[in-house]
Amino acid sequence: ERKILDDPVMESNTKGTISFATSGEDSRTTQMFINLVDNENLDDMKFSPFGKLVDGGMDVVNQIYSGYGEGAPSGKGPEQGRIQNEGNRYLKREFPKLSYITSVKRLLNDGNGEL
C-alpha cells in the first residue's frame, strides 16, 4: 500500500475541516476524517487539514449515523482491516445503519484563500 507524504500544517484542525488520518510520519493513505469539533491538539501530530465544509456542510455531517461510535477496538464501529479485506459486504452486513457519503464537490479558491 502506497503512503502519502506529510504536508506542513498550514491550518488548524477546527470544526468542519477535513484531514487525512495518520499513524506516524509519512503514513497517510486514503482514510480521511471530518473534524466534528475543534481539534487543535492534532496540529502538533501533523494532521494537516486539506479542505473544509462550506454552505451547510456540517448540517449534512450532523445527519450521519453515529450510533456505532469510534471504530474498533476503541468503539463499536467497523474494524479497518475487515473493511480493507471484505469491503462493503462487511459494512452492510454488520453495520446496517451506517451512512455513506456518495458524492462531494470540490470548490476552488480565488488564490487568496477565499472560495
C-alpha positions, 0 to 999 in steps of 0.5 A: 500500500502506497503512503502519502507524504506529510504536508506542513500544517498550514491550518488548524484542525477546527470544526468542519475541516477535513484531514487525512488520518495518520499513524506516524510520519509519512503514513497517510493513505486514503482514510480521511476524517471530518473534524466534528469539533475543534481539534487543535491538539492534532496540529502538533501530530501533523494532521494537516487539514486539506479542505473544509465544509462550506454552505451547510456542510456540517448540517449534512455531517450532523445527519450521519449515523453515529450510533456505532461510535469510534471504530474498533477496538476503541468503539463499536464501529467497523474494524479497518482491516475487515473493511480493507479485506471484505469491503462493503459486504462487511459494512452492510452486513454488520453495520446496517445503519451506517451512512455513506457519503456518495458524492462531494464537490470540490470548490476552488479558491480565488488564490487568496484563500477565499472560495 
